């Protein structure tokens, strides 16, 4: 479900724009970066916050 929300956000963005995500839980932390890359987007960074949240920056393809 997390990637569905991510994809909807990316669909509303212009090519080249950057989306910032905060992910909790093992499944989204594994699947969102992998799926975004498979769809042609670029994961710019993945930073672990002190509270265990993974902060991703994804650049929309195009």
Residue pairs with C-beta under 8 A, 6 or more apart in sequence:
2 23
2 27
2 28
2 31
2 32
3 28
3 31
3 32
3 35
3 36
6 19
6 21
6 32
6 36
6 58
7 39
9 19
10 19
10 36
10 41
10 58
10 60
13 19
13 60
14 60
14 62
15 60
15 61
15 62
16 59
16 60
16 62
17 59
17 60
18 44
18 57
18 58
18 59
18 60
19 56
19 57
19 58
19 59
19 60
20 55
20 56
20 57
21 32
21 55
21 56
21 57
21 58
22 49
22 53
22 54
22 55
23 29
23 32
23 53
23 54
23 55
23 56
24 52
24 53
24 54
29 54
32 56
33 43
33 46
33 56
33 58
36 43
36 58
37 43
39 61
40 61
41 58
41 59
41 60
41 61
42 58
42 59
42 61
43 56
43 57
43 58
44 57
44 58
44 59
45 55
45 56
45 57
46 54
46 55
46 56
47 54
47 55
48 54
48 55
49 55
